[in-house]
Each structure stands twice: as structure tokens, then as C-alpha cells.
Amino acid sequence: MENFNHYLPIVISQFQKIQTMSTRNLLKGILVVFAAGAVIGMLYAPDKGSKTRKKLKDKKDDWKDKYEELRDTVKGKFDSAKKLGKDLTAKGRESLEMAKEEAEHLAWVKRHSDNQHIN
């Protein structure tokens, strides 16, 4: 239990950072950089303009598929991290409640043992 309580604040802070990150913006940024690099590479290639335009048109579907695959992968990892964070938060609350109940019980026992010594 002690190890779990040690790592809980760290995990919760990391989870909160992940929650604030916009997955959609991250994916868009990755896609834009990837697409820009590919377009620049094709434009500097020694092909005719019509051939280059055809290559760009053909690559469009590939880029879309790669984007969707990347989006699904990142979304899956984000959802897993989100679930883990919720589970750890619930376990942390449960541990806190158990510790609170134990402290209340010990305080009750101490009060009653002190009262018996007085009488």
C-alpha cells in the first residue's frame, strides 16, 4: 500500500497533463509536417509538373490512411491512459477513505482506553 501511495500523486499529475493535451492538434501537426516534407520532396524531384501532380494526387489517399491509422493509435493510447488515471484515482480515493476510517478507529480506541485509565 505504501508504494502505491508514493506513486499516486506522480501518476495523477501525468494524467492531468495528458488530459490537457489536444490529441487532434497533435495529429494535425504531425500530418502537416509529414505532408509538407513529402510535397517539398516531390516538387524538387526532376519530374515534369503533370507527373508530379499525379504523384501528389496518388499520395493523398496514402496520407489519409496513415493519418487515420496514427489517429486511431494515439486515441487508443490516450483512452488507455485516461482509464488508467481514472482507475488509479478511484484506488487512491479508496485508500484515502480506508486510512481515514482506520485513523478514526484508532482515535476512538485511544479515547476509550484513556477514559478507562482515568476511571
C-alpha positions as semicolon CSV with decimal commas, in nm:
position;residue;x (nm);y (nm);z (nm)
1;M;0,000;0,000;0,000
2;E;0,285;0,235;0,081
3;N;0,439;0,203;-0,268
4;F;0,104;0,276;-0,431
5;N;0,054;0,589;-0,221
6;H;0,402;0,708;-0,315
7;Y;0,338;0,687;-0,690
8;L;-0,025;0,804;-0,693
9;P;0,048;1,181;-0,700
10;I;0,301;1,133;-0,978
11;V;0,060;0,930;-1,190
12;I;-0,227;1,172;-1,129
13;S;-0,014;1,472;-1,231
14;Q;0,094;1,294;-1,550
15;F;-0,267;1,201;-1,625
16;Q;-0,373;1,563;-1,583
17;K;-0,102;1,671;-1,829
18;I;-0,226;1,415;-2,081
19;Q;-0,583;1,536;-2,040
20;T;-0,485;1,893;-2,127
21;M;-0,307;1,790;-2,445
22;S;-0,524;1,809;-2,755
23;T;-0,489;1,485;-2,945
24;R;-0,648;1,633;-3,253
25;N;-0,399;1,922;-3,267
26;L;-0,107;1,685;-3,217
27;L;-0,223;1,464;-3,503
28;K;-0,283;1,761;-3,730
29;G;0,065;1,891;-3,659
30;I;0,226;1,555;-3,735
31;L;0,025;1,522;-4,056
32;V;0,111;1,874;-4,173
33;V;0,483;1,822;-4,117
34;F;0,473;1,484;-4,291
35;A;0,274;1,619;-4,587
36;A;0,491;1,930;-4,622
37;G;0,806;1,721;-4,631
38;A;0,662;1,488;-4,893
39;V;0,534;1,775;-5,109
40;I;0,865;1,961;-5,092
41;G;1,050;1,641;-5,184
42;M;0,825;1,585;-5,486
43;L;0,846;1,945;-5,601
44;Y;1,224;1,930;-5,606
45;A;1,220;1,598;-5,792
46;P;1,329;1,623;-6,156
47;D;0,987;1,520;-6,299
48;K;0,751;1,713;-6,523
49;G;0,476;1,914;-6,350
50;S;0,199;1,683;-6,469
51;K;0,385;1,378;-6,338
52;T;0,447;1,548;-6,003
53;R;0,079;1,646;-5,974
54;K;-0,021;1,286;-6,043
55;K;0,219;1,163;-5,773
56;L;0,070;1,413;-5,527
57;K;-0,283;1,301;-5,613
58;D;-0,186;0,935;-5,572
59;K;-0,018;1,002;-5,239
60;K;-0,321;1,184;-5,099
61;D;-0,505;0,860;-5,018
62;D;-0,192;0,709;-4,863
63;W;-0,151;1,012;-4,639
64;K;-0,514;0,997;-4,538
65;D;-0,484;0,629;-4,445
66;K;-0,163;0,692;-4,248
67;Y;-0,326;0,984;-4,069
68;E;-0,629;0,775;-3,973
69;E;-0,407;0,491;-3,853
70;L;-0,197;0,731;-3,646
71;R;-0,511;0,897;-3,510
72;D;-0,657;0,562;-3,404
73;T;-0,330;0,457;-3,240
74;V;-0,294;0,782;-3,046
75;K;-0,662;0,778;-2,949
76;G;-0,626;0,421;-2,821
77;K;-0,323;0,513;-2,612
78;F;-0,495;0,826;-2,484
79;D;-0,808;0,629;-2,389
80;S;-0,593;0,368;-2,212
81;A;-0,408;0,638;-2,018
82;K;-0,736;0,805;-1,931
83;K;-0,881;0,476;-1,800
84;L;-0,564;0,405;-1,602
85;G;-0,581;0,753;-1,450
86;K;-0,945;0,705;-1,351
87;D;-0,870;0,363;-1,202
88;L;-0,573;0,498;-1,006
89;T;-0,777;0,794;-0,886
90;A;-1,052;0,561;-0,764
91;K;-0,796;0,338;-0,589
92;G;-0,635;0,644;-0,433
93;R;-0,969;0,767;-0,302
94;E;-1,044;0,419;-0,170
95;S;-0,706;0,407;0,005
96;L;-0,761;0,752;0,149
97;E;-1,105;0,652;0,279
98;M;-0,962;0,335;0,436
99;A;-0,684;0,537;0,602
100;K;-0,939;0,788;0,731
101;E;-1,155;0,510;0,877
102;E;-0,850;0,348;1,038
103;A;-0,743;0,682;1,188
104;E;-1,095;0,738;1,324
105;H;-1,097;0,388;1,470
106;L;-0,757;0,438;1,635
107;A;-0,870;0,772;1,776
108;W;-1,184;0,605;1,917
109;V;-0,976;0,325;2,073
110;K;-0,734;0,580;2,223
111;R;-1,018;0,789;2,368
112;H;-1,179;0,484;2,525
113;S;-0,851;0,349;2,661
114;D;-0,771;0,692;2,808
115;N;-1,118;0,705;2,968
116;Q;-1,069;0,363;3,125
117;H;-0,735;0,467;3,274
118;I;-0,896;0,778;3,424
119;N;-1,179;0,581;3,588
